[in-house]
């Protein structure tokens, strides 16, 4: 889980850097109509080139982080499938960066239209097709994993929606390709390219937000019903902290139905949601109820006054 946290931190840093580079690109003149005979700013083109490569890296980090999160969350369900997805995400990121970095001329940042690089559009089409395929595979995996968990249908739906906000990225990927095609085939790619840039930034923002929503562990691992009962096999971080502070006055009783000593997946976390059971019964979510007994201190002064009254009689 620590590797996933480090990758998530890297994702935030790179996404912020990419947004700053796009703002610099716009400042240099991206999105302004180009007059006939006007010299194009080389600095603007280089900035846009860097922004495109960083956007692919952000998407790749988002996909890889999601795969690592699912691998930890659903460690017992089709591990080979999510591992294959993880390898595919890494391969897609590397391949996409290479396809966009190496273009038709020695100055790849200047190749922004079909007139300058005829293979630019097919490259974007291949990148987008694999992008959509990887998102679809994550959708299928999450559906199968949530279906296997033995909880009510309503709760399955809540968990599935919380995990599958990435489904929004599929239509956005198609929309980005559409505006990128308009840019590549346009006579004024600098002007039309502004629309593709706006859609790309929306696409990247939602991709990062999807990873953030998946990290809402308290929503998934500490899901509580109307009676306040938590569907976990442990205590949340806040509960553990408060109990440590009051450890002298609190006696906590915890009943654990898990007989195995091997910890896997979220069982290594403070708030495991899934308990391993035998292969036939699948996965179950247990209810743990914690009882605490608090003692009260009796002041000695009250006790002595009571004894004094007794002696007076």
C-alpha positions as CSV (number, residue, x, y, z in Angstrom):
1,X,0.0,0.0,0.0
2,X,3.0,2.3,0.6
3,X,4.0,2.1,-3.1
4,X,0.5,3.1,-4.1
5,X,0.7,6.1,-1.7
6,X,4.0,7.2,-3.2
7,X,2.6,6.8,-6.7
8,X,-0.5,8.8,-5.8
9,X,1.8,11.6,-4.5
10,X,3.7,11.5,-7.7
11,X,0.5,11.7,-9.6
12,X,-0.6,14.9,-7.8
13,X,2.8,16.5,-8.4
14,X,2.9,15.7,-12.1
15,X,-0.7,16.7,-12.7
16,X,-0.1,20.1,-11.0
17,X,3.0,20.6,-13.2
18,X,1.1,19.7,-16.3
19,X,-1.6,22.2,-15.6
20,X,1.1,24.9,-15.0
21,X,2.7,24.0,-18.3
22,X,-0.6,24.3,-20.1
23,X,-1.1,27.8,-18.6
24,X,2.3,28.8,-19.9
25,X,1.4,27.5,-23.3
26,X,-1.7,29.6,-23.4
27,X,0.3,32.6,-22.2
28,X,2.6,32.1,-25.2
29,X,-0.3,32.3,-27.7
30,X,-2.0,28.9,-27.9
31,X,-5.6,29.3,-29.0
32,X,-5.0,32.6,-30.9
33,X,-5.9,32.8,-34.6
34,X,-2.7,32.6,-36.8
35,X,-2.6,35.2,-39.6
36,X,-1.1,34.2,-43.0
37,X,2.7,34.6,-42.9
38,X,2.8,35.0,-39.2
39,X,5.8,33.3,-37.5
40,X,4.7,30.7,-35.0
41,X,6.3,30.9,-31.5
42,X,8.8,28.1,-31.1
43,X,8.5,28.4,-27.3
44,X,4.8,27.9,-27.4
45,X,5.1,24.8,-29.5
46,X,7.7,23.3,-27.2
47,X,5.5,24.1,-24.2
48,X,2.6,22.4,-25.9
49,X,4.8,19.4,-26.7
50,X,5.8,19.0,-23.1
51,X,2.2,19.4,-21.9
52,X,1.0,16.5,-24.2
53,X,3.7,14.2,-22.9
54,X,3.0,15.1,-19.3
55,X,-0.7,14.5,-19.9
56,X,0.0,10.9,-21.0
57,X,2.2,10.4,-17.9
58,X,-0.6,11.7,-15.7
59,X,-3.1,9.3,-17.2
60,X,-0.7,6.4,-16.9
61,X,0.0,7.1,-13.2
62,X,-3.8,7.3,-12.6
63,X,-4.3,3.9,-14.2
64,X,-1.4,2.3,-12.4
65,X,-2.4,3.7,-9.1
66,X,-6.0,2.4,-9.6
67,X,-4.7,-1.1,-10.4
68,X,-2.5,-1.2,-7.3
69,X,-5.4,0.0,-5.2
70,X,-7.7,-2.8,-6.6
71,X,-4.9,-5.4,-6.2
72,X,-4.8,-4.5,-2.4
73,X,-8.5,-4.1,-2.0
74,X,-9.6,-7.3,-3.7
75,X,-6.5,-9.5,-3.2
76,X,-8.4,-12.8,-3.3
77,X,-10.4,-12.1,-6.5
78,X,-8.9,-12.9,-9.9
79,X,-5.4,-11.6,-8.9
80,X,-4.0,-12.6,-12.3
81,X,-6.5,-10.4,-14.1
82,X,-5.6,-7.2,-12.2
83,X,-1.9,-8.0,-12.5
84,X,-2.3,-8.4,-16.3
85,X,-4.1,-5.1,-16.3
86,X,-1.3,-3.5,-14.3
87,X,1.2,-4.7,-16.9
88,X,-1.0,-3.4,-19.7
89,X,-1.2,0.1,-18.0
90,X,2.5,0.3,-17.8
91,X,3.0,-0.8,-21.4
92,X,0.3,1.7,-22.6
93,X,2.0,4.6,-20.8
94,X,5.4,3.8,-22.2
95,X,4.1,3.2,-25.7
96,X,2.0,6.3,-25.7
97,X,4.9,8.5,-24.6
98,X,7.1,7.1,-27.4
99,X,4.4,7.5,-30.1
100,X,3.9,11.2,-29.1
101,X,7.5,12.0,-28.5
102,X,8.9,10.6,-31.8
103,X,7.2,12.3,-34.7
104,X,7.9,12.9,-38.4
105,X,10.6,15.6,-38.2
106,X,13.7,16.4,-36.1
107,X,11.6,19.1,-34.3
108,X,8.7,17.0,-33.1
109,X,7.1,19.9,-31.2
110,X,6.4,21.6,-34.5
111,X,4.4,18.6,-35.9
112,X,0.9,19.6,-34.7
113,X,-1.1,19.0,-37.9
114,X,-1.5,16.4,-40.7
115,X,0.2,18.8,-43.1
116,X,3.4,18.4,-41.0
117,X,3.0,14.8,-39.9
118,X,0.6,12.5,-41.6
119,X,0.9,9.7,-39.0
120,X,0.0,12.0,-36.1
121,X,-3.8,11.2,-36.2
122,X,-3.3,7.4,-36.4
123,X,-1.1,7.6,-33.4
124,X,-3.7,9.4,-31.4
125,X,-6.3,6.9,-32.5
126,X,-4.2,4.0,-31.3
127,X,-3.5,5.6,-28.0
128,X,-7.2,6.4,-27.4
129,X,-8.3,2.9,-28.4
130,X,-6.0,1.2,-25.9
131,X,-6.9,3.8,-23.3
132,X,-10.6,3.0,-23.6
133,X,-9.9,-0.7,-23.6
134,X,-8.0,-0.5,-20.3
135,X,-10.7,1.5,-18.7
136,X,-13.3,-1.0,-19.8
137,X,-11.2,-3.8,-18.3
138,X,-11.1,-2.0,-15.0
139,X,-14.9,-1.6,-15.1
140,X,-15.4,-5.4,-15.7
141,X,-13.0,-6.3,-13.0
142,X,-14.7,-4.1,-10.4
143,X,-18.1,-5.4,-11.3
144,X,-17.0,-9.0,-10.9
145,X,-15.2,-8.2,-7.6
146,X,-18.1,-6.3,-6.0
147,X,-20.6,-9.0,-7.2
148,X,-18.5,-11.6,-5.3
149,X,-18.8,-9.8,-2.0
150,X,-21.7,-11.2,0.1
151,X,-23.6,-8.1,1.0
152,X,-27.0,-6.7,0.0
153,X,-27.6,-5.5,-3.5
154,X,-28.1,-2.0,-2.4
155,X,-24.7,-1.9,-0.6
156,X,-23.0,-3.5,-3.6
157,X,-24.4,-0.7,-5.7
158,X,-23.1,1.9,-3.3
159,X,-19.6,0.4,-3.3
160,X,-19.6,-0.1,-7.0
161,X,-20.5,3.5,-7.7
162,X,-17.9,4.7,-5.3
163,X,-15.2,2.7,-7.1
164,X,-16.4,3.1,-10.7
165,X,-16.4,6.8,-11.2
166,X,-13.7,6.1,-13.8
167,X,-16.4,5.0,-16.3
168,X,-16.7,8.7,-17.0
169,X,-13.3,8.7,-18.6
170,X,-14.5,6.5,-21.6
171,X,-16.7,9.1,-23.2
172,X,-14.2,11.8,-22.3
173,X,-11.5,9.9,-24.1
174,X,-13.6,9.8,-27.2
175,X,-14.4,13.5,-27.0
176,X,-10.7,14.3,-26.6
177,X,-9.9,12.3,-29.8
178,X,-12.6,14.1,-31.7
179,X,-11.2,17.6,-30.9
180,X,-7.7,16.4,-31.4
181,X,-8.7,15.2,-34.9
182,X,-10.2,18.6,-35.6
183,X,-6.9,20.2,-34.6
184,X,-4.8,17.9,-36.7
185,X,-7.0,18.3,-39.8
186,X,-7.5,22.0,-39.4
187,X,-5.8,24.8,-41.4
188,X,-5.2,26.7,-38.2
189,X,-4.3,24.0,-35.6
190,X,-3.2,26.6,-33.0
191,X,-6.7,28.1,-32.9
192,X,-8.6,24.8,-33.0
193,X,-6.2,23.1,-30.7
194,X,-7.4,25.2,-27.8
195,X,-10.7,23.1,-27.7
196,X,-8.7,19.9,-27.6
197,X,-6.6,21.3,-24.8
198,X,-9.7,22.3,-22.7
199,X,-11.2,18.8,-23.1
200,X,-7.8,17.2,-22.3
201,X,-7.6,19.2,-19.0
202,X,-11.1,18.2,-18.0
203,X,-10.2,14.6,-18.8
204,X,-7.1,14.7,-16.7
205,X,-8.8,16.4,-13.8
206,X,-11.5,13.8,-13.6
207,X,-8.9,11.1,-13.9
208,X,-7.1,12.4,-10.9
209,X,-10.4,12.9,-8.9
210,X,-11.3,9.3,-9.6
211,X,-8.1,8.2,-7.9
212,X,-8.8,10.5,-5.0
213,X,-12.3,9.1,-4.6
214,X,-10.9,5.5,-4.6
215,X,-8.7,6.5,-1.7
216,X,-11.7,7.4,0.5
217,X,-11.0,4.3,2.6
218,X,-13.3,5.4,5.4
219,X,-16.3,5.3,2.9
220,X,-15.6,1.8,1.7
221,X,-13.9,0.1,4.7
222,X,-16.0,1.6,7.5
223,X,-19.4,1.4,5.9
224,X,-22.0,1.6,8.6
225,X,-25.7,0.8,8.7
226,X,-28.5,2.7,10.3
227,X,-27.7,1.3,13.8
228,X,-24.1,2.5,13.6
229,X,-22.6,-1.0,13.2
230,X,-19.5,-1.0,11.1
231,X,-19.0,-3.7,8.5
232,X,-15.4,-4.2,9.2
233,X,-13.3,-6.6,11.3
234,X,-11.4,-3.9,13.1
235,X,-11.5,-0.4,14.4
236,X,-11.1,2.7,12.3
237,X,-8.1,4.9,12.8
238,X,-9.9,7.5,14.8
239,X,-11.4,4.9,17.1
240,X,-8.0,3.2,17.6
241,X,-6.5,6.6,18.5
242,X,-9.2,7.4,21.0
243,X,-8.9,4.0,22.6
244,X,-5.2,4.4,22.9
245,X,-5.6,7.7,24.7
246,X,-8.2,6.2,27.1
247,X,-6.5,2.8,27.5
248,X,-6.2,3.1,31.3
249,X,-10.0,3.4,31.8
250,X,-11.3,1.3,28.9
251,X,-11.7,-2.4,28.5
252,X,-12.3,-3.4,24.9
253,X,-13.7,-6.7,23.9
254,X,-13.2,-7.9,20.3
255,X,-14.5,-11.1,18.9
256,X,-12.7,-12.3,15.8
257,X,-14.3,-15.0,13.7
258,X,-11.2,-15.3,11.4
259,X,-9.2,-18.4,12.2
260,X,-6.4,-18.0,9.7
261,X,-3.1,-16.4,10.6
262,X,-2.2,-15.2,7.1
263,X,-2.9,-11.6,6.4
264,X,-3.5,-10.6,2.8
265,X,-4.9,-7.6,1.0
266,X,-6.8,-5.2,3.1
267,X,-6.4,-7.5,6.1
268,X,-3.0,-5.8,6.5
269,X,-4.8,-2.5,6.9
270,X,-6.5,-1.2,10.0
271,X,-9.9,-1.4,8.4
272,X,-10.2,-4.7,6.5
273,X,-13.5,-5.1,4.7
274,X,-13.1,-8.6,3.4
275,X,-12.4,-11.7,5.4
276,X,-11.0,-14.8,3.8
277,X,-13.3,-17.8,3.9
278,X,-13.3,-21.2,2.3
279,X,-13.3,-21.2,-1.5
280,X,-16.8,-22.5,-1.8
281,X,-18.6,-19.8,0.3
282,X,-16.7,-16.9,-1.3
283,X,-16.2,-13.6,0.5
284,X,-18.1,-12.3,3.5
285,X,-18.3,-9.1,5.4
286,X,-18.7,-9.6,9.1
287,X,-20.1,-7.3,11.8
288,X,-17.9,-6.6,14.7
289,X,-19.4,-5.0,17.8
290,X,-17.1,-3.4,20.3
291,X,-18.1,-3.1,24.0
292,X,-16.3,-0.7,26.4
293,X,-16.7,-0.4,30.1
294,X,-15.6,2.8,31.8
295,X,-14.9,3.1,35.5
296,X,-15.6,6.2,37.6
297,X,-13.2,7.5,40.2
298,X,-14.8,8.0,43.7
299,X,-13.3,11.1,45.4
300,X,-11.9,10.4,48.9
301,X,-13.4,13.6,50.3
302,X,-16.9,12.4,49.8
303,X,-16.1,9.1,51.4
304,X,-14.6,10.7,54.5
305,X,-17.5,13.0,55.0
306,X,-19.9,10.0,54.8
307,X,-17.8,8.2,57.5
308,X,-17.9,11.3,59.7
309,X,-21.7,11.4,59.6
310,X,-21.9,7.8,60.5
311,X,-19.6,8.3,63.6
312,X,-21.7,11.3,64.7
313,X,-24.7,8.9,65.1
